[in-house]
């Protein structure tokens, strides 16, 4: 099932007042021997290998002692054929590109769903990694002006499934203790995230890959 279909299913369950504890809690994380299972409101569901999380956490803990800014470039797209949704994100501590992520959210999606997925996955990882230095400024960039203005509260959200994505993004954004900002960037300055998003089409549906230096 695609992310868009999961959203429609969630909307239907809310309208029917069938709300489970899982739906009420925005993030459910279960740790197993080799991996952690992450669930965002029953909509985004995936696994991350524990050793990857620990390696990245140790790197962040070391680099955060001197870093001043964490920059994240995020993008999403939706192919015309089958409306395949993909996203890509790249993380920089100062000028050091230490982490990349790209994913596939399945068919029958929309471009806005894909754009939001890039931001949501970025924010989720920020919450999982828990940056120890709260003096670091976190800057998140997207070439979707609509998305940035919606998350920053400048634009109202009217579409039902985007209301849910917007709520998820704002919830994750609020949880971050650092100084933070979400900014719009022109597409020509977001080519790295765009390239990563395009790589998502080579993945299996509803999966992602991450890389770190």
Secondary structure, DSSP 8 states (H G I E B T S, - for coil): --HHHHHHHHHHHHHTT---HHHHSSEEEEE-SSEEEEEETTTEEEEEEHHHHHHHHHHHHHHTTT--EEEEEEEEEE-SGGG-EEEEEEEEETTEEEEEEEEEEESS--HHHHHHHHHHHHHHHHHHH--S-TTSEEEEEES-HHHHHHHTTSS---SHHHHHHHHHHHHHHHH--S-EEEEE--GGG-HHHHHHHHHGGGS-TTEEEEEE-
